[in-house]
Amino acid sequence: MKIPAGATSFVPKLSPLLPGSFQGSAIRHTFRPKGTQDWLMIYTRRGSGLYRFEWGEFRSQPHDITLYRPGTFQDYQLAPETGKWDLLWAHFIARSDWMPWLDWPEIALGFMRLHVSEKSLRRRIILRWQEMIRWDFSSYSCSRPLAVNALEEVLIWCDSINPRRVRRPVDPRVDKAREHLTTRLAEPFSEATLARAAGLSPSRLRHLFRSQTGDSPRHFLERQRLRKAGDLLALSRRTIAEIALETGFANPFYFSLRFKKETGESPRAYRQRVTLGKE
């Protein structure tokens, strides 16, 4: 198949993960008749991309995420009428346990799309994607697994809005427990109080919560606290001590220890990295 004039058929070197971004009119017309051996995911932040396939074409809108399966025909470029396409992209090799998260609604064979309508979810996905890019460029010894962790979180958030996903119903009492924890991050953890809120005995709560979420209530709460702290570090000017208190850590030093264990860097270093060059 002939490559259109001005298009590139360049295929990146196969890698477990290769993320990046383009702004404005920087992206070239890409034409790959045989696609790539990996998956390609593209998040449209602003402007529009024009995707062509055998029987038609598709124009992305802001906060569309498109996904190409390996070996799928690729033909995409800046939509000429917009003159601008700000996007985040990631080539990746999918792990076997990720496959259920990658069954998105298809626009064409092997070409899929989701739209992120909720503003808070947009912020989370963009923040994790930017983390993915920064970790990929980092010289830190654990940068690659941290970048892959960020990608995995993006895929999980995408899966949460995938209309094709068949989900096992979560016990409403577990939902009550999770809601109780996530809306009271600053309060001290009490298994007895949580059990009463869920309408269960403490032992039954522990068993049911772990069987349905794969986590204990206490560890689930700490992960929500640290995730919220990461968002506040990136998106607010609160001091580290204020963020620690707001997310349920009475001792800022202990908060810093737990945050570093979870993310691989101190709250201060994390804030400096994620805000560097932020728009």
C-alpha positions in Angstrom: 0.0 0.0 0.0 1.4 3.4 -1.0 2.3 5.8 1.7 0.5 9.2 1.3 2.7 12.2 0.5 4.1 13.8 3.6 3.2 10.9 5.8 5.6 8.8 8.0 5.4 5.1 8.4 8.0 5.0 11.1 7.4 2.3 13.7 8.9 2.8 17.2 11.3 0.2 18.5 9.3 -2.4 20.4 9.4 -1.7 24.1 7.3 -2.6 27.2 6.2 1.0 27.4 7.0 4.1 25.3 4.9 7.2 26.2 5.0 10.8 25.1 3.0 13.9 24.0 2.5 16.3 21.1 1.1 19.8 21.1 -0.4 22.1 18.5 0.5 21.0 15.0 3.7 19.1 16.0 2.4 15.6 15.2 3.0 14.3 11.6 0.6 12.3 9.5 1.2 8.7 10.5 0.5 5.9 8.1 1.2 2.3 9.1 -0.5 -0.3 6.9 0.4 -3.2 9.1 0.1 -1.2 12.4 2.6 -1.9 15.2 3.4 -5.0 17.2 2.3 -3.2 20.4 -0.9 -1.4 21.5 -1.2 2.4 20.8 -3.3 4.6 23.1 -3.9 8.3 22.4 -5.7 10.8 24.6 -7.0 14.0 22.9 -6.6 16.9 25.3 -7.5 19.7 22.9 -8.2 20.1 19.2 -8.9 17.1 17.1 -7.3 14.1 15.4 -8.4 12.6 12.1 -8.4 8.8 12.0 -9.0 7.0 8.7 -9.9 3.3 8.2 -11.1 1.1 5.5 -14.7 2.2 5.4 -14.6 5.7 6.8 -13.0 8.1 9.2 -13.3 9.4 12.8 -12.5 12.8 14.3 -11.6 12.7 17.9 -13.0 15.3 20.4 -11.3 16.6 23.5 -11.1 13.8 26.1 -11.6 11.0 23.7 -9.1 8.1 24.2 -8.5 5.9 21.2 -6.8 2.5 21.2 -5.2 0.5 18.4 -4.8 -3.3 18.8 -1.4 -4.8 17.6 -1.4 -5.3 13.9 -4.2 -2.9 13.2 -4.0 -0.5 10.2 -3.1 3.0 11.4 -3.7 6.2 9.5 -4.0 9.3 11.7 -3.1 13.0 11.6 -4.1 16.4 12.8 -7.7 17.2 11.8 -7.1 20.0 9.2 -10.1 22.1 10.2 -8.8 22.5 13.8 -5.2 23.3 13.1 -4.4 21.9 16.6 -4.1 18.6 18.3 -2.8 18.4 21.9 -2.4 14.7 22.8 -0.8 12.2 25.1 0.2 8.8 23.6 1.6 5.5 24.8 2.9 2.5 22.9 2.9 -0.6 25.2 3.0 -4.3 25.4 0.0 -5.5 27.3 0.3 -7.9 30.2 -2.0 -10.9 30.1 -3.9 -9.7 33.2 -4.6 -6.4 31.4 -6.5 -7.9 28.5 -10.0 -7.6 30.1 -9.3 -3.9 30.5 -8.6 -3.5 26.7 -11.9 -4.7 25.3 -13.3 -1.2 24.4 -16.1 -0.4 22.0 -14.9 -0.6 18.4 -15.2 2.1 15.8 -13.5 -0.1 13.2 -11.8 -3.5 13.4 -9.0 -3.2 16.0 -9.6 0.6 16.5 -11.5 1.5 19.7 -12.6 4.6 21.6 -13.7 5.8 25.0 -14.8 9.3 26.0 -14.0 10.6 29.5 -16.9 12.9 30.5 -16.2 13.3 34.2 -13.9 16.2 35.0 -12.3 14.6 38.1 -11.6 11.4 36.1 -10.0 13.5 33.3 -7.7 15.1 35.8 -6.7 11.7 37.3 -6.0 10.1 33.9 -4.0 13.1 32.7 -2.0 13.3 35.9 -1.1 9.6 35.8 -0.3 9.8 32.1 2.1 12.8 32.7 3.7 10.7 35.6 4.1 7.9 33.1 6.0 10.2 30.7 8.2 11.7 33.5 9.1 8.3 34.9 10.0 7.1 31.4 12.5 10.0 31.1 13.8 9.6 34.7 17.2 8.1 35.5 15.8 6.8 38.9 16.6 3.0 39.3 12.9 2.1 39.7 11.6 4.5 37.0 10.4 1.8 34.6 8.2 -0.2 37.0 6.8 3.2 38.3 6.0 4.2 34.7 4.3 0.9 34.1 2.3 1.3 37.4 1.1 4.7 36.1 0.0 3.1 32.8 -1.8 0.3 34.7 -3.7 2.9 36.7 -4.7 4.7 33.5 -6.0 1.5 32.1 -8.0 0.8 35.3 -9.6 4.2 35.2 -10.5 3.6 31.6 -12.0 0.3 32.5 -14.2 2.0 35.0 -16.1 3.8 32.2 -16.0 1.0 29.6 -19.6 0.2 28.7 -18.5 -3.3 27.4 -17.1 -4.4 30.7 -19.2 -7.1 32.4 -18.7 -6.6 36.1 -19.4 -8.8 39.1 -21.8 -6.8 41.3 -20.1 -5.5 44.5 -21.9 -6.2 47.7 -23.6 -3.0 48.7 -22.2 -3.3 52.2 -18.7 -3.2 50.8 -19.7 -0.2 48.8 -20.9 1.4 52.0 -17.6 0.6 53.7 -15.6 2.1 50.8 -17.7 5.2 50.7 -17.3 5.6 54.5 -13.5 5.4 54.2 -13.1 7.6 51.1 -15.3 10.4 52.5 -13.5 10.5 55.9 -9.9 10.3 54.9 -8.8 12.6 57.8 -10.6 10.5 60.5 -8.7 7.9 62.5 -9.3 4.3 61.2 -11.7 2.3 63.4 -12.7 -1.1 62.3 -15.6 -1.2 64.7 -17.0 2.1 63.4 -16.5 0.9 59.8 -18.3 -2.4 60.5 -21.3 -0.5 62.1 -21.5 1.8 59.0 -21.5 -1.3 56.7 -24.0 -3.3 58.9 -21.5 -6.1 59.4 -19.5 -7.6 62.2 -15.8 -6.7 62.1 -14.7 -10.3 61.2 -17.3 -10.5 58.4 -16.3 -7.1 57.1 -12.7 -8.1 56.9 -13.5 -11.3 55.0 -16.0 -9.7 52.6 -14.0 -6.6 51.9 -10.9 -8.6 51.0 -12.7 -11.1 48.9 -14.4 -8.4 46.8 -11.6 -5.8 46.6 -8.4 -7.8 47.1 -7.4 -5.5 49.9 -7.9 -5.0 53.6 -10.0 -2.0 54.8 -6.9 -0.4 56.5 -4.7 -0.7 53.5 -7.4 0.4 51.1 -7.8 3.6 53.3 -4.1 4.3 53.3 -3.9 4.0 49.5 -6.8 6.4 49.1 -5.1 8.8 51.5 -1.8 8.6 49.6 -3.5 9.0 46.2 -5.4 12.1 47.5 -2.1 13.4 48.9 -0.5 13.0 45.5 -3.3 15.0 43.9 -3.0 17.7 46.4 0.8 17.9 46.0 0.4 18.3 42.3 -2.7 20.5 42.1 -2.6 22.7 45.3 -0.2 25.0 47.2 -0.9 23.5 50.6 2.2 22.7 52.7 3.2 19.1 53.1 2.2 19.3 56.8 -1.3 20.6 55.8 -1.7 17.8 53.2 -0.6 15.2 55.8 -3.3 16.4 58.2 -6.0 16.7 55.5 -5.4 13.1 54.4 -5.4 11.5 57.9 -1.7 11.5 58.9 -1.2 13.3 62.2 2.6 13.1 61.9 4.1 14.7 58.7 7.3 12.7 59.1 5.3 9.4 59.1 3.3 10.7 56.2 6.6 11.3 54.3 7.9 7.8 55.1 4.6 6.2 53.9 4.5 8.3 50.8 8.1 7.5 49.8 7.5 3.8 50.3 4.4 4.0 48.0 5.8 6.2 45.3 9.6 5.9 45.5 10.2 9.6 46.3 9.5 12.1 49.1 6.4 14.4 48.9 8.7 17.4 48.2 10.6 15.6 45.4 7.3 14.3 44.0 5.8 17.8 44.0 8.8 19.3 42.2 8.8 16.6 39.6 5.1 16.6 38.7 4.8 20.4 38.6 7.9 20.9 36.5 6.8 22.3 33.2 3.1 21.9 34.1 0.8 24.1 32.0 
